[in-house]
Amino acid sequence: MSGGIQRRDFLRVVGASGAGATMFGCSTENVEKLIPYVVPPEEITPGVATWYASVCGECPAGCGTWVRTREGRAVKIEGNPGHPVSGGALCARGHSALQGLYNPDRLAGPMMRNGDGFVPVSWEDAEAQLVDRLGAAGGNVLLVTGSDGGALGHLFDRFTEVTGGTRVEYEALSEAPLRAAARIAFGRDVVPAYDFEAARFVLSFGADFLETWLSPTAYGRGFARTSAIDQMGSKGRFVFLAPRLSLTGQNADEWFPIRAGSEAAVALAMAAVIAGEGADAGGYAELLAGFDLDAAANSAGLSTEEIADLARRFVAEGPGLALGPGVSGQHRGATGANLAVLVLNHVAGNIGRSVHLASPDQAAASSPYASLESAMGSMRAGEVAVALVHGANPAYSLPPAAGFADAFGAVPFKVSFASALDETAHLADLVLPDTHPLESWGDSHPRPGVHAVQQPVMRPVPLFDARATGDVLLSAANALGQNLGAGDFQGYVRARWQEMGLAGEDDFDGFWREALRRGVVFSATDEPEDAAELLSPDPAVGFDVPSLDGDQDGLALVVYPSSRFGDGRQANRSWMQELPDPVSKITWHSWLELHPATAQRHGLREGDIVRVGSPHGQVELPVWPYAGVREDVAAIAMGTGHTGYGRYADGNGVNPMVLLPAESEQASGGMVHLATRVAVEPTGEWRKLASIHGSGHTQEDRNIAPAVALADIGHAEEEHAEHDLYELQEVGGFVPVPADGEPGDFPLPGAQHGEYDPETTPRWAMAIDLDKCTGCSACVTACQAENNVPVVQEEQLLMGRDIQWMRIENYFETVDASHAGPVDVRFTPMLCQHCGNAPCEPVCPVFAAYHTPDGLNAQVYNRCVGTRYCANNCPYKVRVFNWYEYSDVPEPLNWQYNPDVTVRGEGVMEKCTFCVQRIREVENQSVLEGRAIADGEVVTACQQSCPAEAIVFGNIRDPNSRVAQVTANERSYRVLDDLINTQPAVTYQRKVTFHEPAAAGH
Amino acid sequence: MKGKRTAVLAGVVATLGALAFVQESDTPQESLDTAVEMAVVEPDPLAQPIAFPHDIHAGDFGMDCQYCHFSAERSVDAGIPPVATCQGCHLVVQGRNNPEEVAKVRDYAQRQEAIPWVRIYKVSDHVRFPHMRHVAPDESGEPRVQCQECHGPVQEMAVIEAVNQPLSMGWCVQCHVEREVSRDCAVCHY
């Protein structure tokens, strides 16, 4: 381009510290090369996405995925709509798998110990060494793996068989007590499957089923379908009984803040009440008949009447569904607690209705901690010559008291298959990096009759010379003279599927291709769904409130799995570190949850750093006062405080496991998590919390998230405060429209100037149902992945420079740990509202913020000069600014960037675009095909990802579109619209409460 | 990076998206590589690795542009022909005029190496130009825009060059105005 420097160029250059020369268009100063394919791959068209079906490997739940690839690299993961577990949605951790794939801390190749460090070694040498050691081990081989029910798990078993060793499955978040309870109650060694949609009254004794428990995406969908108000105006009820109100608990209608460890007492008391009114209690009839309700109520801190009333409602408002304590409630009587909940389900008639034993959750099955405990005994005793670790990081996730490092150190030759060094790999002698699940073959069978293929979606990232562990084991076995039936793991998976006879009479090759295309196939399950018989109680399993270590005046320590990091394996991902915790909205570091009254008693304010000590260890971390924990409880999330996991994980937060004893529960062998009391003492230090919540989780009377009582639905008063604003018309303003108006009431901005044709142009709009939203934050990470939203890290966040386009506000309206009662937390996903009368637009001096004909509030990055006037004038705080070149990330994290979306540079304002690239893609396609855009064809990233199906997007000018119909709901409102007449394109549907909400809707 | 930062809001990846002719490999899994190399080349920065005569192919032989630029009708990218496409003819066609240049093609093919063509046409990184919206036929069956309208009389060029094509926004918008199609910013900038 010729013609000297333009004004806008000049501003832009100044904005970038005056460095360099301007260069536009077809400059010849820098020559770019076009590198074509040598031979074009058949399924790749440059510029067009290719999708592959696969399986998510981030937790054992086994969600089916669709992975979007561009020119051979994975750029986005979405749920496979045909897969019964994911149902098209995906959680935040699932999205972050891309940062596992492109993690800059992945190993460049195999590593061998050399003194205190590692040296690179070739695969040939590494494998030869492995084979030598295995050959010389004389059968003393120990294989520690994560839970894997597919072909890889099968291969692990075969491999240990032929090498004469033993295999131990270890999952830090194990449901061993639940499995043991099912065995004792019904004689079935399974983790039951729970059908939320079949229930109208859900009762959770602390199970965090929206966060980490068993299958959170599937349960999130089922829960939203049953708990949100339906067409008939009916709504399922959810009661949460636990000492800490987790994100799952915040979605409850009522909270019974029971004393830690008293779940069994409450569940049995409820069962006793129901059985006392004639319900069948099987083998527990006698126990329940003589059950002391008062003692139970007393141990939980409730009244007998409260328990009896809850029990009666549980049956009357049924079908019910009771869920046992999850990992955070695994105490020394965890099996008893789970058993009591199963008994409650039985007497309430839920078995076979909402609780299924015949089609169990196979994905959650793993062996308990006790088996690793005994394996550590063997290691210490010198009985293990070679230890192999895959898919587990016990050196981090076990309490140090377990002495894993010492036991592991006693093994002469230790091999880790970690793809990046973790705490366990740091102790190994040889590290053979595994390929990432997105680069590997595999399969999963999450439920009986459901089979999914995990296929590689791209060639392994060439920067990392990794090999699939399946391939390594097969070739090692081969070298040892053992043929395991296939030369490589791909062949092994295929052979397994052939063996299982899934293809039936069909040609296997054709069946296999179809399986790869769909990602999931179904087979008939022959087991009938019958109601299981409740066996007699096992005298070895008690129901008493368990003992806790430590000073009895201390606070019961709740250590709960993080919904961002699970057991800690997602910690080295900047997306997960920067994702605000769904409860506290804190990023990057750890915090201690104390009840405000407890904090006050200790003289502590928010941010005071305290020393938390148990008989087993101590940690230091800042306090976040939270009314959602009992006064006698302190709570810390798992997953943080890594010491050797990578640049984003190390040094952030603390690992609460150091406070716990290394103890397995008697009945099930499961790890005990709720085991100790802690003393809290101030250190005198203070830090600012890296929280994105600006207003202390309160609405400050702004009515951002109003609610409506169920009883008021159907006769809401016709009142629209907007009437006051009509006078604006006189000065050229827009006509305010009611939020629940007809499609025609949504004027197309600019139409009055004759510029835009309201007849032919769509107006894109969104509706978000706050009665469905669970606050899980999957949308936040989905948006980050889709739109190249950068990560700014802790220091910037502390200055309020958070940059996510979507944030979920959580307002604690009613959260009271002092007694049982209603709980009311309002989740509000806040994104650019694409106002019809947008305050950001007129203040932009360079016309970078403006309105498009199709109703988008657009931000033209190349116009923006970074005055930030628009952000200052935005009442929703959704415009974010690139203070630095945040997009410069270590290679190959940048490979994830979506090529359809501009990567923003320093000094540019950005915000939600309503996924304009997806709108354009659909527009292009519809024009090529000579047709109109169908309703529902444009799906935004947040909408696509939402397990609760809370988000609807479409053209609101089409009265038949779903978004127009949802918007016409009487619960609709637009945030702050009545105050400032912004006329957003986003409408929210009020949350519906059973009680009269404290701040009633306007 | 500094020089780039001043002018190019969109970073490396937008460049990838705009280009996306990546491969040096031959299986679908092996479809990764850097798309763009930025380097200062002396003395003639626009010298192509092979003297490919567009006039002979598109002019004398009347080959359709999309025989080689295969994805122009269905993708944002027009597509740069894989070496295999060249070989489709040049396996047998020796090249009467420039056999030594044709031999270079064969050498690349033999070495399984991609030909590093020098890029002549490039809209700025912050612009989205979907080829298919311009090239795909309209209701009458004719391309909405002839390739030559933006790329010049390529069928007459012995050496490809950008002739009187500023690829500037005013130039794009002028055409959009004449044809009464969208002039909205967010059609191209997002």
Interface residues (C-beta under 8 A of the other chain):
Chain A: M1 S2 D9 R12 V13 A16 A19 G20 A21 T22 M23 F24 G25 C26 T28 E29 N30 V31 E32 K33 L34 I35 P36 Y37 V38 V39 P40 P41 E42 E43 I44 T45 P46 G47 V48 R70 E71 G72 R73 P456 M458 R459 V461 P462 N788 Y850 T852 P853 L856 A858 V860 Y861 N862 R863 E885 S887 D888 N894 W895 Y897 N898 P899 D900 V901 T902 V903 R904 G905 E906 V908 T913 V916 Q917 R920 N924 V927 L928 G930
Chain B: M1 K2 G3 K4 R5 T6 A7 V8 L9 A10 G11 V12 V13 A14 T15 L16 G17 A18 L19 A20 F21 V22 Q23 E24 S25 D26 T27 P28 Q29 E30 S31 L32 D33 T34 A35 V36 E37 M38 A39 V40 V41 P45 L46 S71 E73 R74 S75 V76 D77 G79 I80 P81 P82 V83 A84 T85 Y108 A109 Q112 E113 A114 I115 P116 W117 V118 R119 I120 Y121 K122 V123 S124 D125 H126 R128 P130 H131 M132 R133 A136 E139 A162 Q165 P166 L167 S168 S182 D184 C185 A186 V187 H189 Y190
